[in-house]
Amino acid sequence: MAVDNLPNELPRDASEDFGIMFSKYVVPELLKEQHEQKGESSTMLDLATIAQDGKLTSHFTYLQNYVDGLE
């Protein structure tokens, strides 16, 4: 009976760990963005942003052919 429960534990553990890491690392960065007018900004969120103002950011320009439908 325990073997039947094991496949269900992996998604549960992964979801819990994701939530913990999200709360620990991403939420503070999102709150930092709210204080941008004070000169603070989030390097982590800047590097994770794929597109801004309808264009790919500099770290993701390698995807341009895919966006254009060439690949």
Buried (B, 14 or more C-beta within 10 A) or exposed (E): EEEEEEEEEEEEEEEEEEEEEEEEEBEEBEEBEEEEEEEEEBEBEBEEEEEEEEEBBEEBEEEEEEEEEEE
